């Protein structure tokens, strides 16, 4: 029988937590889809169904727990409800556990949205800087290629301004007094 011992370097490396590799957006989407596919009982509600369920299910948890106690205390109530008290209690427990999942997902979504908002702001800042520099360089005839790009950027800005002007609310137009 041989007794193998790990060297101190190998042991230290094994004890050191490894930082997971950063995922690409495509990998995150793939993993999220795989994760969602494993979650049981995910209904697809229409907005109207969601609102109806939300209104009907708006009972405080203390009242729900009291109802579970009633189901557990009476065979008649259990028969009418059609669910044993243990099943109803498990439904409440599962609801609370899935609330924690929902909160974590909301937090993750907020973090991803915030990170994307920062990326969008950075990209916009770079675009503004590039436009300013390119506008200055385009004044020199040696930079004809840049001038073409600046012209395209000006065209796109004009289109954006026209769109925002046509979608401006009518309330901004001053009312003319009637004679």
Secondary structure, DSSP 8 states (H G I E B T S, - for coil): -------HHHHHHHHS--------HHHHHHHHHHHHHTSS------HHHHHHHHHHT---HHHHHHHHHHHHH-HHHHHHHTS-HHHHHHHHHHHHHHHHHHHHHHHHHHHHHHHHHHHHHHHHHHHHHHHHHHHHHHTSGGGHHHHHHHHHHHHHHHHHHHHHHHTS-GGGS------
